[in-house]
Amino acid sequence: MLQAMIGHNSPLSRLRQRQRVLVQPEDGPSRRAGLTTEEERLLHRILAEPMDYIDSDEFTRPDAERRIYDDAPVIERPDVSWYRPLMDDPEPSRSHGKNSGTVLLTAAQERVLFLQYNYARHRVRQLQLEIGPREPTEDEARDLLRWYRKAANYREQIAETNLALVLAMAKRTRMSEVDFADLVSEGNMALLRSVDKFDCGRGFKFSTYACRAILKAFSR
């Protein structure tokens, strides 16, 4: 569904395609009876690389999970059907005008999403450390998969909410020697890296941080 909405050649789409390739089932039964072979492949991939995250004092507070998820307001997920990364549309109003479904977040809403994203990554890292070099139990494996997927979902939501930044920066830059689609692709990758590195505890808006990262990527 989202592949069609975002576009087959966008970095977000390519990222999901790479993940699907990495978790394609192989012949033979799963070593944990409760997991599919596809889940086993994804589990091994998660355990192979330490999960990075932006830490927060909120993560060590009592009932952190309830505070961060259950007590937080629900943030609307954007409609990204307007996003066409291969189209150099000189009129932004045609692509992401007021009826496009673009969601403009307040600083407080951004903080909620980034805390939710990083707390999920924090839990993945905790489980990685607890499991260490041994094979995880089925319960540990399911917890690891659940938190990993939760983190991936929030990462995608934040990126989708800010896709318009990439188009705006690409149209402002206008490099004659670079294809517009390639410029947007590079900007989208910079956006994803910004989502991973942004520290909401510093008090800045994500758009300020991401725009600088996107323009820096363009300059390279």
Steps between C-alpha positions, in 0.01 A plus 500: 500500500760756609728405210241627256436813707863606531633382164698195397831685466498703821756414770218406736370251247847366421570458870191284541594303188847426642343391828266264317792348309691447824212316662389279211418149626746220441430129482489316829308544828550781749722416796237653730170331434299815569684713242487488124819462301457858382488618862812296576687671218395843624591404856854402397538828316390698807741313726790549259530877555467702824198726494583869529259746663480848651479462876261692725440529874140407422606142433601439863193654660245273673245359255700642208325285242154605616600868514657499155231303318171464688492847657624682189266659245450313174687672217325493165685312229528697174350413166799483264309417183610840363867401511648437155881504538566466126286799402661843492184698574586871513174583679497361855130571538426226248697244697452578865251777541250543782294202384792263456484343847836640608520515881673799661618399846550724799824474699308309768367249247847452355632428848233234550590322176875513554469373857284214375746420221808510720341316790423211264863502383610518863299185578654320202847588630412383851387164364813470287715549809296255706516231233868551423666224296246231589192411300187684619205312639174518309363763740816710466489464124140617485575798724798593283297478180213699652720789614699501176182524292364768731816706448487450123138616494575823688807567284287471190227723643746776587664480158167503316386801702804693379524392135395846384824639644700300249301627201520857626878481544548326164300764315691775678839346414437423130833352391509501121761223487298269730178326403211617717403144594857431617496820704175398670636149560808640674280734701278215615800303622617808692151529648511141626843555653367812670213304654755259651728774638257768616492570875161645590631585849705791365190707432541552125241431232577196289443693178791734584734207563383302198519790254863561590579130456320489164681808367831357620426178311422701187829690529691173484 
